[in-house]
């Protein structure tokens, strides 16, 4: 039987109350699932334990871990909601019922599957913890996918790669995203998986030797400049990420400079820029390879400075510079910031993630007693859009959701510096409608980075766009050809239908 210490040892600031709740959920799950087996004849409790452990590894609190132990109890072993409320309280019940309502999603491209996904996205908007439990449940299912019949393996892996891994990415949970992608990659593209693994193995030794040599030189340079309070390590690119890069560069592995990168972690943001200056003062950077994600974080909250430099001995090395807080964010994303009464309050200086503090009000217990529901709070605009989107979408919902919300994203700035989150290859028309329907409906022209461009122009990551409107300007059917987002197309069609 798995030892509960494997979970409790992962948690910081564990109180007696937290420990008692986790122990109680562990015992309850063990008892209620006694004799319940998975398809490989393994005790079902092992899956519940693994899910709870995955949740703990993300740094979540005792309430979410307890719900992880109990997440299949209503559906699979006929435990009643009242039993869970009586034993564990309203908050745990809310989370367990949230996961239960998602049911056993089946990836078949059917109306029923679309309905299951709708439930998933609504659950996201009500309480992000429901989604985190589901992601951790899915991770263990992927880790044990070899025990599933062959015809189901591809379906489950495809769903994981197209839906769950992108959601983990958009929530900034890099650790989950990497694991889900690599596990799915092996089942969906087995030949490419093996080929990529060989490429990584062949290249890894050379790259890491270069990194080790450069690391020694860099430590000396930092010491010379009085920088001693830092940590340094390497990170190796995940297999699926490398595979995508190889596709981008047509299989030319020599064009990929970040197979392995040197990571420097420092106490403060000012230290990051100082170290960047020291590196650029001692080694020549590749001009097009300097990215400041501290000044302009990625849309999922990721912050770091990336620079690629010539080491002087024929090698090229990528260096990533960040603070301890940024490093935690990079691995655990939203999970590193969720502050509930179940755990110690945590602060974030990342403006992209401040909404997390509002997911649940501080007086959550009162809210639960009054209406039994979670609170959506000030959640990211893309989650709100996804929920609204699914209300009016038909059977094409899944395909559109994947292209509009889960494919590669770009961020585009308004003149005031606000960030608009769009799918790659979006046009100025998409941008205008993303700001507001009225702005899109009266779009007459636009400046991109200070220059007038046609409103049908495709936008690039980091563009600054200034929209011009006129009262007599209106959409035309021609606009539809240049829209990437389904939302913009729908709003144009609605306008055209109403003003025929």
Buried (B, 14 or more C-beta within 10 A) or exposed (E): EBEBEEBBEBBEEBEEEBBEBBBBBBEBBBEBBEEBEBEEEEBBBBBBBBBBBBBBBBBBBBBBBBBBBBBBBBBBBEBEBEBBBEBBBBBBBBBBBBBBBBEEBBBEEEEEBBBBBBBBBBBBBBBBBBBBBBBBBBBBBBBBBEEBEEEEBBBBBBBBBBBBBBBBBBBBBBBBBBBBBBBBBBBBBEEBBEBBBEBBEEBBEEBBEBBEBBBEBBBEBBEEBEBEEBEBEEEBBBBBBBBBBBEEEEEEBEEBBBBBBBBBBBEEBEBBBBBBEBBEEBBEBEEEBBBBBBEBBBBBBBBBBBBBBEBEEEBBBBBBBBBEBBBBBBBBBBBBBBBBEBBEEBEBEBEBBEBBBEBBEEEBEEBBEEEEEBBBBEBBEBBBBBBEBBEEBEEEBBEBBBBBBBEEBBBBBBEEEEBBBBBBBBBBBBBBBBBEBEBBBBBBBBBBEEEEBEBEBBBEEEBEBBBBBEEEBBBEEEBBEBBBBBBBBBBBEEBBEEEE
